[in-house]
Amino acid sequence: MTLGLNDNFSYDVAATAIRTQIGADLRRMKDALPRARFIVVEPFWYTDARPRSVGIISGWVKAAAADIGADYIPGASHWIEHHPEWMASDGLHPNDAGYAEIARKVDHALRRLGL
């Protein structure tokens, strides 16, 4: 699972609530599925320019993952950086090539975790 990308858009007005909700969401999932193995991916980011909030929210997600004993895959916020050719015409979402690159990186990270 990945959390946090959209939270950057409301960070300036809702930082405390975002931080609380990330932890609550992961705890609720862990409580509902206590024997599940959770793998949390650093929040994605879609542009080369990175607001300060990306690093802060990524840190909150990483800490919340640790709190529930989840595996954490770092670096995802940089996966499509410097590759405008991997972005759809809306400038917000990856295109097919971008999603393929993300899938390749997820597969690689999962293999490193033994999956």
N, C-alpha and C positions, 0 to 999 in steps of 0.2 A: 504494500500500500504506500501511497505517497500522499502527503498532506501539505497544505501550506501555500501553494502558488497563488491562488486567488486571495488569500489573506493579505498579501502584500498591498492590494488595492485599497484595503480599509485599515491598514496598520496605523496610520496617523491618528485615527479616531477611536480605534478599538484594540490597541495592543494588549492591554491587560486581559480583555475578554478572549482574544485569540489565543494567548498563552494558556489560559485556563482551559479553554475548550479543546485544544490539542491534547493536553494531558487527560482530560475527561473522556474524550473519544477513544483514545487508546486503552484506557483503564476499563471502559465499558465493554470494549471488544474482548479484552483479556478475561474479564469476569464472565462474559457470556460463553467463551470458548477457552476454558482454562488449560486444556491440553494441546491447543493449537500452537504451531510454531509461527510466530509473526516475523515478517521481514518488512522493515520500514525503509523506504527509499527517501533520500534527501529530496526536498521539494524541487521540482523542475523550475527552470527560468527560461524565458523565451527570447531575450535580447542580450546583446553584448553589454549594454549599459545595465548596471545592477544597482538598484536602490539599496541603501544600507539595511533595509528591512529583510532582504533576502538572507543575509548571513545571520541576522538575529532570529528570524523564524526558523531557519534551518537548525540553529542551535537548540531551540525549544523542542523541535521535533526529535532531534537526536537524544536529548535528555529524557523526553517522554518515552522514547523507545527503550532506553536503558532502564527506566523505572519499571517497565513491564517485562524486562528480560528479552526483548526482541533483538533480532539481528538488525544491523543498520547498514545500508548501502550509501556511502558518501559520494559526493562529486556530481550528482545528477543535475545540479543547477548549472553545470558547465558543459553538459553533454552536447548541446547543439550550438554552443557559443562559436562565434566567428564563421558560421555557415549559413548565410542568408539564403542559399540555394535549398536549404532544408526547411524553409518556412513557407506556409501557405500564403496566398495573396492577401489574406486578412491581417497578416503581420502578427497575429496572436498565437496561432496554432502551427505545429509542424505539418508539412505536407507528407505524402507517402514516403518519400526518401528520408525525411526527418524521423518519422515514426519507425521506419526500418532501422535507422541508426540507434534510436532509443532501445528498440527491442534487442538489437545486437549487444548493446552495453548491459542491459538487464540480464540477458542470457549469460554473458561473461561473469557478471557479479554473482549470479546464482551458482554457477559452476565453482567459483572460488569458495562459496559457502558449502560446497559438497552436494548441491542439488542438481 
